[in-house]
Amino acid sequence: MNVDLNRPYRKNLMSRGLIYMGGEEQEITIKDLSLTGVLAELKCDHSRDAKEIFNMLSASTTIDLYLPEIRLAGEAEVVRVDMHEGQILLALEFRNVAYDVDNQLYKRKVHRKNMTAPGKILLNGEYREFTTVNVSVDGLMVNLAEAIDVKAGEVTVFEFDQLGLDGEIKVIWVERTADAGTLLGLQYVHMEKTAIKGIPRFAR
């Protein structure tokens, strides 16, 4: 029997999920799963072929992945695209994923993408610099390096250049960090931009 000892063990399963590719969410069926990645079948609508998939991946082979049944979300790299019996198969290698043992992914309404980037928020009459922890189509989690006296429910304005976002935002919750900083959960209230390019919804 010929056994490839270097290949991680793969478990066959039929689980559904979503990827974010080409600026839109795509449905997938997981054919098998290992510790390092998955083999996924892209839902075919007969208007898409392998060439179109390659064109979508020309800008970046890293895509967002969400597997709700096993509560796994994050980023994966497309390492291979195959056609098999008229179906498109994607070999995905995990890059930055989280398995939420506390079931928080199941409770959240939309996916949160881990992203570290700078921005500014107006608090107590002064613009303060923040660094994002994660981003969704509903809001942001941000970290400020200083302790700020701010209350949940406060509405203010923000700027986040990485995604070209600015407008009004509401403070949903406030936490102090171990290094004397401030962690804020923020929800969009009003923005000029209605669609956030590059951030999937992955709504349950």
C-alpha positions as CSV (number, residue, x, y, z in Angstrom):
1,M,0.0,0.0,0.0
2,N,1.4,3.4,-1.0
3,V,0.9,5.9,1.7
4,D,2.0,9.6,1.5
5,L,3.3,10.2,5.0
6,N,4.0,13.9,4.3
7,R,0.3,14.7,3.4
8,P,-1.9,15.7,6.4
9,Y,-4.8,13.4,7.1
10,R,-7.9,14.4,5.3
11,K,-11.4,13.7,6.5
12,N,-14.2,13.3,3.9
13,L,-17.3,15.3,4.7
14,M,-20.1,17.1,3.0
15,S,-20.3,20.5,4.6
16,R,-21.4,23.8,3.1
17,G,-19.7,27.1,3.5
18,L,-19.0,30.5,1.8
19,I,-16.0,32.1,0.3
20,Y,-15.5,35.8,-0.7
21,M,-13.9,36.0,-4.1
22,G,-14.1,38.5,-6.9
23,G,-16.0,41.0,-4.8
24,E,-18.9,38.6,-4.0
25,E,-19.8,35.7,-1.8
26,Q,-19.7,32.3,-3.4
27,E,-21.3,29.1,-2.0
28,I,-19.0,26.1,-1.7
29,T,-19.4,22.4,-0.6
30,I,-16.4,21.0,1.4
31,K,-15.3,17.7,-0.1
32,D,-12.6,17.0,2.4
33,L,-10.9,18.7,5.3
34,S,-7.4,18.6,6.9
35,L,-5.5,20.6,9.5
36,T,-3.9,22.6,6.7
37,G,-6.8,23.2,4.3
38,V,-9.9,22.0,2.4
39,L,-10.9,20.8,-1.0
40,A,-14.0,22.8,-1.9
41,E,-16.5,22.5,-4.8
42,L,-17.7,25.8,-6.1
43,K,-21.4,26.0,-6.6
44,C,-21.8,26.1,-10.4
45,D,-24.4,28.3,-12.1
46,H,-23.1,27.3,-15.6
47,S,-22.0,30.9,-16.3
48,R,-18.6,30.4,-14.7
49,D,-15.6,28.4,-15.8
50,A,-12.1,27.8,-14.6
51,K,-10.7,30.6,-16.7
52,E,-13.1,33.1,-15.0
53,I,-12.0,31.8,-11.6
54,F,-8.3,32.4,-12.6
55,N,-9.2,35.9,-13.6
56,M,-10.8,36.5,-10.2
57,L,-7.7,35.3,-8.5
58,S,-5.3,37.4,-10.6
59,A,-5.3,40.3,-8.1
60,S,-4.9,38.0,-5.1
61,T,-5.1,34.3,-4.4
62,T,-6.0,34.9,-0.7
63,I,-9.7,34.7,-0.1
64,D,-12.1,34.9,3.0
65,L,-13.6,31.6,4.1
66,Y,-16.5,30.8,6.4
67,L,-17.6,27.3,7.4
68,P,-20.5,27.8,9.8
69,E,-21.1,24.1,10.6
70,I,-17.6,23.7,12.1
71,R,-17.4,27.4,13.2
72,L,-14.3,28.1,11.3
73,A,-13.6,31.5,9.7
74,G,-10.6,33.4,8.3
75,E,-8.4,33.5,5.3
76,A,-7.2,30.8,2.9
77,E,-5.0,30.7,-0.2
78,V,-6.2,29.1,-3.4
79,V,-3.4,26.8,-4.3
80,R,-5.1,24.9,-7.1
81,V,-8.2,25.1,-9.4
82,D,-9.4,22.0,-11.1
83,M,-12.3,21.0,-13.3
84,H,-13.9,17.6,-12.5
85,E,-17.0,16.3,-14.3
86,G,-18.1,19.8,-15.0
87,Q,-17.6,21.0,-11.5
88,I,-15.0,23.5,-10.3
89,L,-12.8,22.3,-7.4
90,L,-10.7,24.7,-5.3
91,A,-7.8,23.5,-3.1
92,L,-7.6,26.0,-0.3
93,E,-4.7,26.2,2.2
94,F,-5.5,27.9,5.6
95,R,-3.5,31.1,6.2
96,N,-5.2,32.9,9.1
97,V,-8.2,31.1,10.5
98,A,-9.9,30.8,13.9
99,Y,-12.0,28.0,15.3
100,D,-14.2,29.6,17.9
101,V,-14.6,27.0,20.7
102,D,-16.9,29.5,22.6
103,N,-19.4,29.4,19.7
104,Q,-19.2,33.2,19.1
105,L,-19.0,32.7,15.4
106,Y,-22.4,30.9,15.6
107,K,-23.9,33.8,17.6
108,R,-22.7,36.6,15.4
109,K,-25.0,37.8,12.7
110,V,-22.2,38.6,10.2
111,H,-18.6,37.6,9.7
112,R,-15.7,39.7,11.3
113,K,-12.5,39.9,9.2
114,N,-9.3,40.2,11.2
115,M,-7.6,43.4,10.0
116,T,-4.9,45.5,11.5
117,A,-4.9,49.1,10.1
118,P,-4.9,52.7,11.4
119,G,-7.8,55.1,11.7
120,K,-9.1,58.1,13.6
121,I,-12.1,58.6,15.8
122,L,-13.4,61.8,17.4
123,L,-13.7,61.4,21.2
124,N,-14.0,64.1,23.8
125,G,-13.5,66.8,21.2
126,E,-10.2,65.4,19.9
127,Y,-9.4,63.0,17.1
128,R,-7.7,59.9,18.5
129,E,-5.7,57.3,16.5
130,F,-6.9,53.7,16.7
131,T,-5.8,50.4,15.2
132,T,-8.5,48.0,14.0
133,V,-8.7,44.5,15.5
134,N,-11.5,43.3,13.2
135,V,-13.9,44.7,10.6
136,S,-17.4,43.7,9.5
137,V,-20.1,45.1,7.3
138,D,-21.8,46.3,10.5
139,G,-18.9,47.9,12.4
140,L,-15.4,47.8,13.8
141,M,-13.5,46.6,16.8
142,V,-10.7,49.0,17.5
143,N,-7.8,49.5,20.0
144,L,-6.7,52.8,21.3
145,A,-3.2,53.0,23.0
146,E,-4.6,55.3,25.7
147,A,-7.3,55.1,28.3
148,I,-10.3,57.2,27.1
149,D,-13.4,58.1,29.2
150,V,-16.2,57.2,26.8
151,K,-19.6,55.7,27.4
152,A,-21.5,53.1,25.4
153,G,-24.2,54.7,23.3
154,E,-22.2,57.7,22.3
155,V,-22.4,58.6,18.6
156,T,-19.3,60.2,17.0
157,V,-17.4,60.3,13.7
158,F,-14.5,58.3,12.4
159,E,-12.2,57.9,9.4
160,F,-10.7,54.6,8.2
161,D,-8.7,55.1,5.0
162,Q,-7.8,51.4,4.4
163,L,-11.4,50.7,3.3
164,G,-12.2,54.3,2.4
165,L,-14.8,54.7,5.2
166,D,-15.9,57.7,7.1
167,G,-19.1,59.0,8.8
168,E,-21.0,58.5,12.0
169,I,-20.4,55.6,14.3
170,K,-21.9,54.4,17.6
171,V,-19.9,53.1,20.6
172,I,-21.5,49.8,21.5
173,W,-19.2,48.7,24.3
174,V,-16.0,49.8,26.0
175,E,-13.2,47.7,27.7
176,R,-9.9,48.6,29.3
177,T,-6.9,46.6,28.1
178,A,-4.1,45.2,30.2
179,D,-1.6,47.8,28.8
180,A,-3.8,50.8,29.9
181,G,-5.4,51.1,26.5
182,T,-9.0,51.1,25.4
183,L,-10.9,48.6,23.3
184,L,-14.1,49.8,21.5
185,G,-16.9,48.0,19.8
186,L,-18.3,50.3,17.1
187,Q,-21.4,50.1,14.9
188,Y,-21.8,52.1,11.7
189,V,-24.6,54.7,12.0
190,H,-24.3,56.7,8.8
191,M,-21.7,56.5,6.0
192,E,-21.5,58.0,2.5
193,K,-20.3,54.6,1.3
194,T,-23.1,52.0,1.4
195,A,-21.0,49.0,0.2
196,I,-17.7,48.0,1.8
197,K,-15.5,46.5,-0.8
198,G,-13.3,43.6,0.4
199,I,-15.4,42.7,3.5
200,P,-17.8,39.7,3.2
201,R,-21.1,39.6,5.1
202,F,-21.3,35.8,5.6
203,A,-24.6,36.4,7.3
204,R,-26.2,33.4,9.0
